[in-house]
Amino acid sequence: MAVIHVADVVQCREFIFEMWRNVILKQLWKEGHRIELKSTKDGRVLDIDNPNDVDEYYDIITGTLSTELREMMKKAWTLHCGFGACCDPANFHSEGAWKL
């Protein structure tokens, strides 16, 4: 078995946020089906571009999803429910993907 180091923790984190900003959050969601992550501290909707929210946002999207969050994402992710993968060109031709 060989292990090849492709990206460090910082690069992985940047790539995850790039996918959320440029692919997941740009889907053509119907009203009421948009993915909104709420703070576990005060219940407000987190802003992926707010430096004060990014750590909590990251913890939510990389951690164990609550039942409520899974249900919300299930409703929002209808384009990918049957196939299970996001095939948008932005996903494969992003800056982070090309760096990998």
Protein Blocks (a to p, Z undefined) as FASTA:
>chain_A
ZZddfbdfklmmmmmmmmmmmmmmmpccdehiaccdddfklopacdfklmklmmmmmmmm
mmccdfklmmmmmmmmmmmmmnopacbfklmmcfklmmZZ
